Amino acid sequence: MRRIVIGTAGHVDHGKTALVRALTGIDTDRLAEEKRRGITIELGFAHLALPDETVAGVVDVPGHERFVRAMAAGAGGIDLVVLVVAADEGVMPQTREHLDICRLLGVPRGLVAVTKSDLLPELGAEWLPLLVEELRAATRGTFLEGCRVVPCSARTGEGLPALRQAVAEVAAEVPERPADGPAWLPIDRAFTLKGFGTVVTGTLLSGTLAEGERVALVPPLPGGAELRVRGLQVHGKPAERALAGQRTAVNLPGVEAQAVARGQVLCHPGEIPPSRLLDVELTLLPAAPRPLRHRARLLLHVGTAQVEAELCLLDRPELAPGATALAQLQLAEPAAALAGERFILRGFAAIEGRGRTLAGGRVLAIAARRRKRGRPEALAQLRQLAGDALDGRLAAVLALAGPAGLPEGSLAARAAAPPRAAQAALERLSARGEALLFDRERRAWVSGEAARALSARLVDAAQAFHRAHPLAAGVGREELRGKLPPVTDPRLFQRLLAQAQEKGELVAQGELVRARGHQAAGGGSGGAALKARVAGALRAGGLTPPAAAELPAAAGASAEDVAAVLKLLAAEGAAVRVGPDLWYDAAALAGLRERLVAWLRQHREISTAEFKELVGATRKFVIPLAEHFDRERVTLRVGEKRVLRGEGR
């Protein structure tokens, strides 16, 4: 079944709701105040069966100027519009503003319904041709230029079959929406249904939703709680799955209806974050009375949300009527938006004869970074995001993600691309060195430029460490990872380190990493001399060496350099660490081990006092030595004595 969403548009009291009721049999005015006042205040919904068996969702919008927010919320995502113009009044201010909104939101097609046609006879034979000419003038240069104009009457039924047929013909031109993008349901209503709990409704603009799956709200609920889809309805009937382009109702247990608001979006967890900064491509209406200036404060309508925004023009000081620019919108509060989504901007003063709608365009990037004006590299990146080439859009999104990178699913969502197409594009970018897969389990990527910058940072950090600590064998892995930005994933660090080793730029041995060509303590006579002094101090001490804390004074060097030399001596087998503050000359320790083994082979056991006599030192040295030989599996402690075991046998 084809998935079509039809929207109404037009001035207040021109008969939109009556026309929908006549076509569908459904009264979309559901509020008591709407019944009392006779005007639509909130969005109304119905469904219309077309001759080709398509069941189209119908969104009936308010016409009053005060309820344009609701109108904009309903117009987003519609496939065709029926512009409703009353025969006795013709084109009015909200007719023009609704038409502007539909143009800016990218509505691609539609037709005009001249309602109240039963009044035409008393208006005279020349009235309808004049009205049609007025409509042609109003729609000139818009997507409705040259469209069908169908007179009809909801009261008498005159012209309704012709209108239904005209709608069907236009609907046949609507292409299928792809269902493999990110799930994206801007919420236009949230209410409680007895026996079911909270229900939210909206037009599913992208992807699919299914019973039982996990979903989340953007902006999120407190604590970022995930929700579960308990049930779905499409066009008022239960369904196991909802597809892009369908009017959808979702039953959400575990959340109160009061906690959900128009403007939030239902999507899959973790795919799309809320945004305070949006990169956009923006067009000012030709009818605007003056240019739009940098730093102008406006009302942004995106999806079903309305939020105050400050406009930052990036490529010019002001935007002339009819012109298009690259810009950023700084939002007063976080909002949900999707790359490629259309939006409108309204001012705080009305344009004469049209309303307050000023401009609109499409979102290029969500959760963007603050950009400086006039920067060529920033403008080039925005042009990439605005382009048709998927490889370019993904490369730009990866560049925006920086060293944190992004999982493949989030990349596809932020580039407004089907997952399979995004995967193929990422493989192409990888082959050209423009993207790096660093986590195969999560399918997480980072831009090639970011990866190269981080890799260079690792090499520079290792070299800087060697300059500061020429006697050290290398820098610890964790210390080296700490030189990268905090957002850098540990798996990316490991991937970059492996690449640097493959290129011969770094060498990793155990927990230490060194730059290519670095030789600890071998780069000059000073280092070699210090190593000799430390080794000499240990040899001179024999089985009663100076404590590690005393060695810097004995060797005439810093504690840091002495610690580095001790590690080098240990790596060369010339020194052995016996306790936290106790190092021994390896030869002296080996001699003691030989004497200890010989004693145990002759006497079978040794007491602490006997071992103390064998060592010829105080308990300060004897106890750590005895425990060292236990750890080395030379001896085994039995009560207060030790016996020979393991390697000592």
N, C-alpha and C positions, 0 to 999 in steps of 0.2 A: 504494500500500500504506500502511495506517495505521501510525503510528509510536508504539508503546506500550512503556513500561518498567514492569515489575512487580518489586516488591521483597518479600522476606520479612522478618518481624520476629518476635521471640519469645525466650523464655528458653532458656538453654543446654540441650542434649540433649532438646529437645522435638520433634525430627525435621524441622527445616527442610530440611537438605541431603538427607535421604532422600526427602522429599516432592518436592523439585525433581527429583531423579534419577528418581523414579517417573513424574512428569509429562512430563519432557523426554528421558529416556534419557541425560542428561549428568551425570557425577559432578563437582560443583563443588569438592570437596576435592582440591586439586592438590599440596599440600605433604606431604612425608614425615611431618612432625610431626603434621599433621592426621590422616593415616592411622593413625599410632601411637596418638594420644591419643583418636581418635574424636570430636573436636570441631572446629568450624570456627574458624580463627584469622584467616584473611584473607578478603577478598571473593572470592566465586566467581561465575561467569557462565555462563549458558546461554541458550537461546532456545526459545520455546514456540509451536507452531503452533496457532492458534485456529480454531474452526469456520468463521469468515467469511474464512479465508485470511490473516488478519493474523498476522505473525510477531512476537511480543513478545520483547523482551529481558528476561531474568530476572536479578536481582541477589540472590544469596544472602549474607546477612550473618551475622557471628558473633553468638552469643547470650551468651557469657560476659561478665561485667561488665568484665573487664580489656581486652576488645577492643571496647568501645563506640566508640572512635575510628574503627575500621574500619566499624562499623555506621553511624555518622553519615555517613561518607564515601559509603557505598553508598545511604543513604536520600535524599540530596539529588538531586532531579530525577526521582524515580519518580512515575508517574501513579496507581498504585494499589498497595495493600499487602495481602499475605496475612498476617494475624496468626496465627501458629501457636501453638496451646496443646495440650499433651499431655493426653489424656483422663484419665490416672491422676494428674496433678499439679495441673492447673487453672492459675489465674492466679498467677504468681510475680513476684518483684521486677523481673527484666529484662523480663517481659511489660509491666509498667506503665511502666518507663523507655523501652522501645522505642516504646510507644504515645505517651508524652509527646514523644519525639523526632520521631515522625511528625507529631504535631499541630503542634509548633513549626516544623517544616520545611514546613508547608503542604501535606502530602499530602492530597488532597481526597476520596479514596474508597478503599474496600477491603472486605474480608470476613474472616471468621474460619474457619480450618480447625482442627477438633478432630482432631488426629492420634492414632495408636495406638488407633483405634476398635475394633480387634480385641480390646482389653482390656476393653471395656465390659461384656460379659456377666458376667464374673467380678466386676465392681464393683457389680453390682446394678441393678435396673430404675430405681431412683430417682436413680442417680448422674448420668446425662446431664441430666435436667431441672434438677437442682441446679447442675450445671456451667454450663448455659446461663444460668441466673439470675445466677450469679456473673459471667459474661461481660457480661450486660446491665448489671449494676451498674458493672463496670469501664469500660465504654465509654460510659456515660451522659454526655451533654454533649460528646462528641467526634464526630469525623467518622464514626466507626464505630457510632454509636448507631442501633439498629434494623437493622443490616446482616445479611446472610445468615450463618448459622452452619452449616457443612457438616462432619459427621463423616466421617472417611476413614482409610484405613490404607495406608501405603506398602508394608507387608509383604505384605498379602493383595490389594491393589488395590480393596478395598471403598470405595465413595464417590468414587473418582477421576473417573469420568465426570461425576458430579454437580458435583464441584469444578471440573472443566474448563469445564463449561457455565456455572457461576456466575461464574467468572472472565471468560468471554467476554461475559456480560451486563453486568457492571460495566465491562469494557473498552470496550464499545460507547458508553458515556457520555463517554469521554475525548475532549476536543476536540483538534483538530490544533494542534501547536505552530507558531508562525510561523517560517518559515525565512529571513526577510529581516532579522533582527537581527544583532548582532555575533556572530561565531563565538566559541564559549565552551565549551571541553572541559576540565573539571577532571580531572586525571590521577589515576587510582587505582592504576595499575600501570605499571612501566617495566622492560623486560627485553630481552635480546639473543636474536635468533632467527638460527640459523646460516643463512648465505646471504643474509640480509636486513639484519642489523645491528639497530639500536635500534628497538624497537616500544613505543609508549605506548598505553594504553587508557583509556577513560572513557565517560561518557554525554554526548553532545553536547547541551547544554542550550539552545543558541541558535544561530541562523545555519546556515551550511553550511561544509563543508570539501571541497576538490576536489584531485585529483591534480595535482601540478606547481606548486601555488601556494605563495607564501611565507608562513611562519608564524613566530611567536615565542613564547617562554615567559615567563610572568609568575608570580613574580618572574623577572627575566631571567637568562640565562647570563652569565658574566663577559664584559664587553665588549659585552653586548647583541646578540650574534650572532643573525642571522636564520637560519631553517632552511627546508628545502624538503620538501613532502609527496611522497615517492617512491611510496607506495602506500597504499591504504585497504582495510579490510575492515569490513563491516557484518554482524553476526550470523555471523561466521566465514566469510563469502564475499566475494571481491574485489568492489570497487565503485569507480566513477569519482568518485562524490560521496556524501558523508554529510550527512544532514539532521537538524535539531533533533529530539531525542527518540529517536535511534538509539544503541545501543551500538556504539562505533566503536573500531577499532584503526588506528593511524597509524604508518607506517614512516618514520623520520626519519634520513636519512644525515647524517653530519657531526657527530654528537654521541654520546658514550658514554652507555650506559644508567645508569652510576653518577652521571653529572652531572645526571640528571633524578630528581625526587623526588615522591612523593605530596604533593599540596598545590599544586603548580604547575599552571598552566592554559595550554593551547595556544589561541592566538588569532591574529588578523591583526596584523601589526606596527604599533605606534604607536597603536592604538585605545584600549587600556586600560592605565593605569600601575599599578604596585603601590601599595598603600596602607599607611600607618602609622596613619592616622586615618579612622574610618568614622562617618558620621552614621547613626543607626539608630532604628527604632521597636521597642521592647522590651516583652515581656510576661513577668511572673513567674508561674510555675505556681501555681495555687490551692493545691496540696498543699505548697508551700514552708513550712517550719516557722517562718520569721521573715521580716521585710522585708529587701530587698536594699538595702544602704547605698551611698551615694556613695563612690567610690574603692575599691570592692570589687575584688579581684583574682580573675579567673576564667579558664577555658580556653575559648577561642572555637573552634568548629568551623564553618567556612564552606567550601562546596564540599567538597574532599577535604583541606583544610588544618586543622591544629590549631596554635594559637598562643596564648600567654599574652596577656591583655588586662586593662587597667584600665578600669573602668566610670566614666564621668562623667555623672551624672544632671543634665540641664539645666533641668528644670522642677519639681524637688522634691528634698528632702533624702534621701528613701528611697522605695523602691518596694514597696508592699504586695502580699501574695500575691493573684494574680488580676488585678492592675492592669497598665495599659500606660502607658509613658512615652516621651518623646523623650530621646535620650542620644547620647553619643559613646563609641566604644571606641578607646582608645589601645593600639596593638599593640606588643608587645616586639620584633617584627621585621616587615619588609614581607610582606604577603600579597596574594593575588589575590582580588578580589571584584567583583561586578557589581551595579549598581543594581537593586533589586527582588529580589535573591537572598536566600533564607532562610538563617538560621543558628541555632545553639544555643549556650548557655553552660552549662558544667558547673562545679560547685564542687569543692573539695578534700575535702569531707566528704559522705558519702552521706545522702540523705533516707531515713528508715526505711521499708523495704518498697518503695523505688522506685529507688534508685541516686543518682547524683550530678548528673543533669541538673536544672538550676534554672530556666532561662529561655531565651527565644529570640525571634526576630522577623525583620525584614527590613531589608536595607541600603537606606538612602535616598540616600546620596551617598558616592562613593569619593574617595580622595586629598583628604579634606576639610581645611579650616582649623580650627585650634584655636578653640573657641568658649568664651565666658564664660557662666557660669550665669545664668539668669534674665533674659537680655536679650530684650525683647519682639520686636525685629527678627529676632534669630536664631531664636526659636521660630516666628515667622510664616514664615520661610523654610523651616524644617523641615516645617511643616504643608503648605506648597506642594509640597515634595518627596514628602510622603506622600500627596498627593491624587491623584485620578483624572484631573484636567485636564492634558493634555499641554502646553498652552501654559504653564501655571504651573510644571510641572516643568522645562521647558526654560529659562524665565526664571530660575529658581532656580539651575540648573546654570551658566548664563551669568554670573550674579552671583558664583558661587563662583570662576569662572575669572578674574575681575577683568580688569585691563588686558591680560593676555596673550591673552585670547580663546581660541577653540577651533575647529578645523575641523568641518564639518558631521557627518562620520562619527563623530568622537569625541563630539560633542554627543548624537547619537542613541544611541550606546552608553551614555553616562553617564545618560541619561534613560530607559533601558530602552524605547526606542521604535523601531519600524520606520523605516528611512531615509526612505521617501517621506512617511510621516506627520510625521516631524521636519522635513523640508523645508517642507511646507505650513504647519506651526505656526510655523516661523521667519519665513516670509513674512508671516504674520499679525502676529507680534510686530514685525516691521520696519515694517509699515503703521501700527502704533500708537506707533512711536518707542521700543519696548522692546528692540530689537536692531538692530545695524548690521552689514551685510556690508562688510568692508573689504578682502577679497582674493578676487576672483572666480575666480582660477585655482585656489586651494586651497579655495574656499568656506568661508573663515574668518569667524567672527562674534565680536562683542563685545557686551556688554549695553549698552542705551541709556543706563543710568545711568552706567556706566563711561566710555562715550564722551563724555557731557556733562561729567563730572568732568575728563577729560583735556583736553577742548577749553577748559574754563575755566582749566585750569592753563596752557595755552599762552598764552592772552590775558593772564593775570596775569603770566606770565614775561616777555612782551614789554613790558608796562607797567612792570614792575620794572626791566627793562634800560634803558628810556628814562629812568626816574627816576635811575638810577645813572650813565647816560651820555647826558645831554640833547643832546650835540653829535653823537652818532652817528646815521647815517641809519637804522640798523636792526640787529637782531641776526642773526647768521649762522644759516642753517637748521640746521646740525649742532649749533651751540651751543644752539639752541632745542629741538631734539629731545632733547638731553641733560638737559633739565629734566623729562622724562617718566620713569616707572619703567623700569629696564633691561629688563624683560620685554616692553616695548611694541614691537610689530612695526613696522619702518620703513614698511610699507605702510599701517598704521593711522595713523601720523603724517602721511603724505601725504594720506590721506583726511580727517583732521580739519582739516588746514591748508586743504584745498580747501573744506571746509564753512565754515570761519571766514571765508574770502574771500567765499564766496557770501553770507554774512550781513553782510558789511561790517565784521567785527570786526578782521580783520587784512588787511594788504596785503603781498603777496610780490612783490619785484622782483629778478630775478636770484637771487643767493645771500643776499639780505637780506630780513628780514621786519620790518615795523613795525606798531604798533597804529594803528587808525583815528584820524585827526586829528593824529598826531604829525608835527611839522615840525622836522627836525634843525637846530640852531643858529639857529632863528628864533623861539624861544619867549621871548626876552628880550634886553635890551641887552648882557648879559654874553657870551652866545654870539655875537652879531653882532660885538661888539668883538674877541673872540678871533679870529674868522675874518678880520676886517680886519687884525689885527696879523700873522697868519701870511702872509696874501696880500701884505702890505706888505714883510715880510722877504724873500719870494721875489722881488718886483719890485726891491727894492733890491739884491739880490745879482746880478741880471741873469744872465749866463752863468757866474757863480761864486757860486752861492747857498750859504747855510749848509747843512751836512749835516742830515739829519732828526734825528739825535741832538742837534744843537745848537739846534734850533728851540724846544723847550720853554723853555730858559733865555731865548732871545731874545724869546719871546712871553709869558713869565711864566705858564705853565700846565703842567699835567701832561702827560707823554708820551702817556697814553691819550687825553686831550682833543685834543691836537695831531694825533695819528694820525687821529682821527675827523674833524677839520676838513680835513685833507689829502684824505681820501676825498670829503668834500663838495665841495671845490674842484675835484677831478678830475671829479666827476659834473657840475658846472656848466661844465666846460671851462675853468676858470681856472688849473688847475695840471696838470702832467704828471709822472708818475713815470718817471725815466730809468734809475735803478739802485736796488738794495736800500735805499740810504741817501741817495738823491739825487732831489730834486724841483725842478722848474723852473717859473717863471712862464710860462704858456702863450704870452703875447705875445712874451716874449724868445726863446722857442724857435722860434716861428713866424718871427720876424725872421731868426734864424740860418739857418733852412731856406731862406728866400728868397735869402739871400746865397750859400748853398752851391749851390743849383740854378743861379743865375746864373753862378757860377764854372765849374761843370762844363759848362754850355752853351758857354762861351767857350773853356775849356781842355781839355775832354773827360775829364780825369782830375785827381785831387788826391792828393798824398802826405800822410802823417801830419804831416810838418813844416809843409806848406802849410795843412793844416786847423787845426793848432795856432795858426798865425799868424792865420788867419781868425777863430778863436774868441777869441783873445787871452787864453788861460788855460793852466794847466799840464796835464800828462798826467792828473792826477787827475780833471779834468773832460773832457778831450778824448777819451780812450778810451771812457768810457761814452756820450758824445754820438755818436761815430762808430758805435758798435754800435747805438745807438738808431735812427739813420737807416738802418742796414742792416735792422733789424727792421721799420721802417716802409716798407721797399721804396723808399726814396728813392735809396739807393746800393747798389752791389754791389762787394764787395771782390774785387779781382783782384791776387793777390800782396801787395805792400806798398802798393798804391794802391787808390783807389775810383773807380768810374765811375757815371754817371747811369743809372738804370733805373726801371722800374715807374711808380709814381705821380709820380715826379719829372720824367718826360719831358713 
